[in-house]
Amino acid sequence: MDKAPTTFASAQVGDRLAEHVQGPITRTTLALFAGASNDYVPLHIDSDYARAAGMDDVFAHGMLSMAYLAQALTRWAPQDRLRRWSARFTAITPLHATVHCRGEVVEILEESGERLARLKIGAWTGEGLQTLDGEAMVALTDTSGTGT
């Protein structure tokens, strides 16, 4: 009994964000992300190094999946409504994986005069392996005075 994706302004408990899908992760993806993030850890870009370390091959930077998860959040609500978010890494995202980012409203609450939605968020590979697990707090009401 999955609910359809919702907009943030009318969020209710049980509503889901539209799934955000990226990939498959290629060697080019990893090289470009390494350059953009200044993260040149050899496990992510050097196959020989990764194999010598006991891995099957290179694997995605954890922060790449975090970036995809941030895109999922900011496609649902404007960035200025995001009050905080956190995630923990639960598994490695392998080369050639497709990343699926999802979120669900699990609570509506008031904090510091704002109506907020607490979301359970995460990222999974196309094979169903969860690689990120976290939560986000999004302001549902505008407190900026701009009326947006």
KOLPA-723832 format. One record per residue (C-alpha): residue number from 1; residue in three letters; x, y, z. Coordinates in steps of 0.001 Angstrom, whole numbers, plus 500000, padded with zeros to 6 digits. Layout:
<node><seq>NUM</seq><type>ala</type><xx>X</xx><yy>Y</yy><zz>Z</zz></node>
...
This chain:
<node><seq>1</seq><type>met</type><xx>500000</xx><yy>500000</yy><zz>500000</zz></node>
<node><seq>2</seq><type>asp</type><xx>502576</xx><yy>502536</yy><zz>498838</zz></node>
<node><seq>3</seq><type>lys</type><xx>501463</xx><yy>506142</yy><zz>498647</zz></node>
<node><seq>4</seq><type>ala</type><xx>502344</xx><yy>508220</yy><zz>495612</zz></node>
<node><seq>5</seq><type>pro</type><xx>505135</xx><yy>510820</yy><zz>495965</zz></node>
<node><seq>6</seq><type>thr</type><xx>504006</xx><yy>514056</yy><zz>497567</zz></node>
<node><seq>7</seq><type>thr</type><xx>505013</xx><yy>517708</yy><zz>497604</zz></node>
<node><seq>8</seq><type>phe</type><xx>506546</xx><yy>519045</yy><zz>500777</zz></node>
<node><seq>9</seq><type>ala</type><xx>503876</xx><yy>521714</yy><zz>501358</zz></node>
<node><seq>10</seq><type>ser</type><xx>501111</xx><yy>519134</yy><zz>501821</zz></node>
<node><seq>11</seq><type>ala</type><xx>503233</xx><yy>516481</yy><zz>503528</zz></node>
<node><seq>12</seq><type>gln</type><xx>501594</xx><yy>513939</yy><zz>505783</zz></node>
<node><seq>13</seq><type>val</type><xx>502977</xx><yy>510973</yy><zz>507705</zz></node>
<node><seq>14</seq><type>gly</type><xx>503428</xx><yy>508074</yy><zz>505308</zz></node>
<node><seq>15</seq><type>asp</type><xx>504040</xx><yy>510239</yy><zz>502230</zz></node>
<node><seq>16</seq><type>arg</type><xx>507004</xx><yy>509247</yy><zz>500099</zz></node>
<node><seq>17</seq><type>leu</type><xx>509436</xx><yy>511344</yy><zz>498103</zz></node>
<node><seq>18</seq><type>ala</type><xx>509745</xx><yy>510566</yy><zz>494416</zz></node>
<node><seq>19</seq><type>glu</type><xx>512536</xx><yy>508023</yy><zz>494019</zz></node>
<node><seq>20</seq><type>his</type><xx>515740</xx><yy>509589</yy><zz>492687</zz></node>
<node><seq>21</seq><type>val</type><xx>517801</xx><yy>507174</yy><zz>490565</zz></node>
<node><seq>22</seq><type>gln</type><xx>521391</xx><yy>507716</yy><zz>489403</zz></node>
<node><seq>23</seq><type>gly</type><xx>523765</xx><yy>505419</yy><zz>487589</zz></node>
<node><seq>24</seq><type>pro</type><xx>525066</xx><yy>503055</yy><zz>486762</zz></node>
<node><seq>25</seq><type>ile</type><xx>528271</xx><yy>504138</yy><zz>488505</zz></node>
<node><seq>26</seq><type>thr</type><xx>531113</xx><yy>503952</yy><zz>485988</zz></node>
<node><seq>27</seq><type>arg</type><xx>534846</xx><yy>504457</yy><zz>486256</zz></node>
<node><seq>28</seq><type>thr</type><xx>534277</xx><yy>507822</yy><zz>484591</zz></node>
<node><seq>29</seq><type>thr</type><xx>531732</xx><yy>508729</yy><zz>487296</zz></node>
<node><seq>30</seq><type>leu</type><xx>534313</xx><yy>507905</yy><zz>489969</zz></node>
<node><seq>31</seq><type>ala</type><xx>537096</xx><yy>509846</yy><zz>488242</zz></node>
<node><seq>32</seq><type>leu</type><xx>534891</xx><yy>512910</yy><zz>487786</zz></node>
<node><seq>33</seq><type>phe</type><xx>533678</xx><yy>512768</yy><zz>491400</zz></node>
<node><seq>34</seq><type>ala</type><xx>537259</xx><yy>512368</yy><zz>492650</zz></node>
<node><seq>35</seq><type>gly</type><xx>538217</xx><yy>515543</yy><zz>490805</zz></node>
<node><seq>36</seq><type>ala</type><xx>535139</xx><yy>517482</yy><zz>491908</zz></node>
<node><seq>37</seq><type>ser</type><xx>535470</xx><yy>516457</yy><zz>495556</zz></node>
<node><seq>38</seq><type>asn</type><xx>539288</xx><yy>516388</yy><zz>495731</zz></node>
<node><seq>39</seq><type>asp</type><xx>538921</xx><yy>512831</yy><zz>497105</zz></node>
<node><seq>40</seq><type>tyr</type><xx>541582</xx><yy>510752</yy><zz>495386</zz></node>
<node><seq>41</seq><type>val</type><xx>541556</xx><yy>507743</yy><zz>497710</zz></node>
<node><seq>42</seq><type>pro</type><xx>542989</xx><yy>504970</yy><zz>495503</zz></node>
<node><seq>43</seq><type>leu</type><xx>540264</xx><yy>502492</yy><zz>496545</zz></node>
<node><seq>44</seq><type>his</type><xx>537860</xx><yy>504532</yy><zz>494414</zz></node>
<node><seq>45</seq><type>ile</type><xx>539974</xx><yy>505091</yy><zz>491284</zz></node>
<node><seq>46</seq><type>asp</type><xx>542803</xx><yy>502524</yy><zz>491067</zz></node>
<node><seq>47</seq><type>ser</type><xx>541687</xx><yy>498943</yy><zz>490328</zz></node>
<node><seq>48</seq><type>asp</type><xx>545106</xx><yy>497442</yy><zz>491063</zz></node>
<node><seq>49</seq><type>tyr</type><xx>545233</xx><yy>499190</yy><zz>494427</zz></node>
<node><seq>50</seq><type>ala</type><xx>541674</xx><yy>498119</yy><zz>495295</zz></node>
<node><seq>51</seq><type>arg</type><xx>542418</xx><yy>494481</yy><zz>494398</zz></node>
<node><seq>52</seq><type>ala</type><xx>545648</xx><yy>494542</yy><zz>496432</zz></node>
<node><seq>53</seq><type>ala</type><xx>543538</xx><yy>495746</yy><zz>499367</zz></node>
<node><seq>54</seq><type>gly</type><xx>541283</xx><yy>492700</yy><zz>499009</zz></node>
<node><seq>55</seq><type>met</type><xx>538417</xx><yy>494301</yy><zz>497085</zz></node>
<node><seq>56</seq><type>asp</type><xx>536961</xx><yy>492936</yy><zz>493850</zz></node>
<node><seq>57</seq><type>asp</type><xx>537454</xx><yy>496314</yy><zz>492173</zz></node>
<node><seq>58</seq><type>val</type><xx>537099</xx><yy>500029</yy><zz>492867</zz></node>
<node><seq>59</seq><type>phe</type><xx>533880</xx><yy>501190</yy><zz>494511</zz></node>
<node><seq>60</seq><type>ala</type><xx>531978</xx><yy>504447</yy><zz>494791</zz></node>
<node><seq>61</seq><type>his</type><xx>532832</xx><yy>507205</yy><zz>497234</zz></node>
<node><seq>62</seq><type>gly</type><xx>530300</xx><yy>507211</yy><zz>500055</zz></node>
<node><seq>63</seq><type>met</type><xx>529871</xx><yy>510933</yy><zz>499567</zz></node>
<node><seq>64</seq><type>leu</type><xx>528745</xx><yy>510348</yy><zz>495968</zz></node>
<node><seq>65</seq><type>ser</type><xx>525667</xx><yy>508543</yy><zz>497255</zz></node>
<node><seq>66</seq><type>met</type><xx>525256</xx><yy>511295</yy><zz>499867</zz></node>
<node><seq>67</seq><type>ala</type><xx>525201</xx><yy>513830</yy><zz>497006</zz></node>
<node><seq>68</seq><type>tyr</type><xx>522516</xx><yy>511815</yy><zz>495224</zz></node>
<node><seq>69</seq><type>leu</type><xx>520518</xx><yy>511677</yy><zz>498451</zz></node>
<node><seq>70</seq><type>ala</type><xx>520825</xx><yy>515463</yy><zz>498803</zz></node>
<node><seq>71</seq><type>gln</type><xx>519468</xx><yy>515790</yy><zz>495257</zz></node>
<node><seq>72</seq><type>ala</type><xx>516456</xx><yy>513662</yy><zz>496222</zz></node>
<node><seq>73</seq><type>leu</type><xx>515769</xx><yy>515924</yy><zz>499212</zz></node>
<node><seq>74</seq><type>thr</type><xx>516141</xx><yy>519201</yy><zz>497319</zz></node>
<node><seq>75</seq><type>arg</type><xx>513961</xx><yy>517979</yy><zz>494461</zz></node>
<node><seq>76</seq><type>trp</type><xx>511214</xx><yy>517459</yy><zz>497035</zz></node>
<node><seq>77</seq><type>ala</type><xx>511664</xx><yy>520690</yy><zz>499012</zz></node>
<node><seq>78</seq><type>pro</type><xx>513651</xx><yy>523872</yy><zz>498393</zz></node>
<node><seq>79</seq><type>gln</type><xx>517142</xx><yy>523774</yy><zz>499870</zz></node>
<node><seq>80</seq><type>asp</type><xx>516378</xx><yy>526648</yy><zz>502247</zz></node>
<node><seq>81</seq><type>arg</type><xx>513707</xx><yy>524462</yy><zz>503904</zz></node>
<node><seq>82</seq><type>leu</type><xx>516213</xx><yy>521743</yy><zz>504814</zz></node>
<node><seq>83</seq><type>arg</type><xx>516997</xx><yy>522235</yy><zz>508512</zz></node>
<node><seq>84</seq><type>arg</type><xx>519289</xx><yy>519262</yy><zz>509050</zz></node>
<node><seq>85</seq><type>trp</type><xx>520006</xx><yy>515827</yy><zz>507732</zz></node>
<node><seq>86</seq><type>ser</type><xx>522298</xx><yy>512988</yy><zz>508523</zz></node>
<node><seq>87</seq><type>ala</type><xx>523134</xx><yy>509581</yy><zz>507179</zz></node>
<node><seq>88</seq><type>arg</type><xx>525428</xx><yy>506733</yy><zz>508028</zz></node>
<node><seq>89</seq><type>phe</type><xx>527151</xx><yy>504444</yy><zz>505582</zz></node>
<node><seq>90</seq><type>thr</type><xx>525840</xx><yy>500886</yy><zz>505808</zz></node>
<node><seq>91</seq><type>ala</type><xx>527497</xx><yy>499211</yy><zz>502803</zz></node>
<node><seq>92</seq><type>ile</type><xx>529836</xx><yy>499834</yy><zz>499880</zz></node>
<node><seq>93</seq><type>thr</type><xx>528337</xx><yy>500935</yy><zz>496570</zz></node>
<node><seq>94</seq><type>pro</type><xx>530013</xx><yy>498751</yy><zz>493946</zz></node>
<node><seq>95</seq><type>leu</type><xx>531141</xx><yy>499763</yy><zz>490489</zz></node>
<node><seq>96</seq><type>his</type><xx>528270</xx><yy>499562</yy><zz>487949</zz></node>
<node><seq>97</seq><type>ala</type><xx>525595</xx><yy>499882</yy><zz>490660</zz></node>
<node><seq>98</seq><type>thr</type><xx>522551</xx><yy>502059</yy><zz>490125</zz></node>
<node><seq>99</seq><type>val</type><xx>521734</xx><yy>504154</yy><zz>493203</zz></node>
<node><seq>100</seq><type>his</type><xx>518094</xx><yy>504534</yy><zz>494295</zz></node>
<node><seq>101</seq><type>cys</type><xx>517427</xx><yy>507292</yy><zz>496849</zz></node>
<node><seq>102</seq><type>arg</type><xx>514164</xx><yy>507244</yy><zz>498788</zz></node>
<node><seq>103</seq><type>gly</type><xx>512473</xx><yy>509054</yy><zz>501620</zz></node>
<node><seq>104</seq><type>glu</type><xx>509321</xx><yy>508825</yy><zz>503665</zz></node>
<node><seq>105</seq><type>val</type><xx>507666</xx><yy>511295</yy><zz>506040</zz></node>
<node><seq>106</seq><type>val</type><xx>507592</xx><yy>509580</yy><zz>509426</zz></node>
<node><seq>107</seq><type>glu</type><xx>506536</xx><yy>512486</yy><zz>511660</zz></node>
<node><seq>108</seq><type>ile</type><xx>505103</xx><yy>515999</yy><zz>511503</zz></node>
<node><seq>109</seq><type>leu</type><xx>506124</xx><yy>518133</yy><zz>514467</zz></node>
<node><seq>110</seq><type>glu</type><xx>506715</xx><yy>521654</yy><zz>515651</zz></node>
<node><seq>111</seq><type>glu</type><xx>510151</xx><yy>522827</yy><zz>516718</zz></node>
<node><seq>112</seq><type>ser</type><xx>511305</xx><yy>526392</yy><zz>517404</zz></node>
<node><seq>113</seq><type>gly</type><xx>508053</xx><yy>527740</yy><zz>515987</zz></node>
<node><seq>114</seq><type>glu</type><xx>508316</xx><yy>525837</yy><zz>512717</zz></node>
<node><seq>115</seq><type>arg</type><xx>506171</xx><yy>523031</yy><zz>511383</zz></node>
<node><seq>116</seq><type>leu</type><xx>508607</xx><yy>520318</yy><zz>510327</zz></node>
<node><seq>117</seq><type>ala</type><xx>508547</xx><yy>516982</yy><zz>508586</zz></node>
<node><seq>118</seq><type>arg</type><xx>510938</xx><yy>514308</yy><zz>509816</zz></node>
<node><seq>119</seq><type>leu</type><xx>511878</xx><yy>511983</yy><zz>507002</zz></node>
<node><seq>120</seq><type>lys</type><xx>513480</xx><yy>508570</yy><zz>506997</zz></node>
<node><seq>121</seq><type>ile</type><xx>515890</xx><yy>508630</yy><zz>504053</zz></node>
<node><seq>122</seq><type>gly</type><xx>518290</xx><yy>506207</yy><zz>502451</zz></node>
<node><seq>123</seq><type>ala</type><xx>520037</xx><yy>504902</yy><zz>499372</zz></node>
<node><seq>124</seq><type>trp</type><xx>519962</xx><yy>501403</yy><zz>497907</zz></node>
<node><seq>125</seq><type>thr</type><xx>521626</xx><yy>499678</yy><zz>494984</zz></node>
<node><seq>126</seq><type>gly</type><xx>519440</xx><yy>498284</yy><zz>492236</zz></node>
<node><seq>127</seq><type>glu</type><xx>519984</xx><yy>494881</yy><zz>493846</zz></node>
<node><seq>128</seq><type>gly</type><xx>518353</xx><yy>496093</yy><zz>497061</zz></node>
<node><seq>129</seq><type>leu</type><xx>521492</xx><yy>496571</yy><zz>499189</zz></node>
<node><seq>130</seq><type>gln</type><xx>521050</xx><yy>499583</yy><zz>501496</zz></node>
<node><seq>131</seq><type>thr</type><xx>524159</xx><yy>501753</yy><zz>501398</zz></node>
<node><seq>132</seq><type>leu</type><xx>522949</xx><yy>504818</yy><zz>503355</zz></node>
<node><seq>133</seq><type>asp</type><xx>520498</xx><yy>505124</yy><zz>506245</zz></node>
<node><seq>134</seq><type>gly</type><xx>519486</xx><yy>508458</yy><zz>507691</zz></node>
<node><seq>135</seq><type>glu</type><xx>516953</xx><yy>511133</yy><zz>508433</zz></node>
<node><seq>136</seq><type>ala</type><xx>516165</xx><yy>514708</yy><zz>507478</zz></node>
<node><seq>137</seq><type>met</type><xx>514178</xx><yy>517568</yy><zz>508968</zz></node>
<node><seq>138</seq><type>val</type><xx>512381</xx><yy>519828</yy><zz>506478</zz></node>
<node><seq>139</seq><type>ala</type><xx>510464</xx><yy>523012</yy><zz>507308</zz></node>
<node><seq>140</seq><type>leu</type><xx>506929</xx><yy>522855</yy><zz>505922</zz></node>
<node><seq>141</seq><type>thr</type><xx>506107</xx><yy>526468</yy><zz>506770</zz></node>
<node><seq>142</seq><type>asp</type><xx>507862</xx><yy>529561</yy><zz>505532</zz></node>
<node><seq>143</seq><type>thr</type><xx>509440</xx><yy>531609</yy><zz>508309</zz></node>
<node><seq>144</seq><type>ser</type><xx>511521</xx><yy>533834</yy><zz>506028</zz></node>
<node><seq>145</seq><type>gly</type><xx>508787</xx><yy>536432</yy><zz>505568</zz></node>
<node><seq>146</seq><type>thr</type><xx>508917</xx><yy>536067</yy><zz>501784</zz></node>
<node><seq>147</seq><type>gly</type><xx>505650</xx><yy>534158</yy><zz>501591</zz></node>
<node><seq>148</seq><type>thr</type><xx>507136</xx><yy>531324</yy><zz>499530</zz></node>
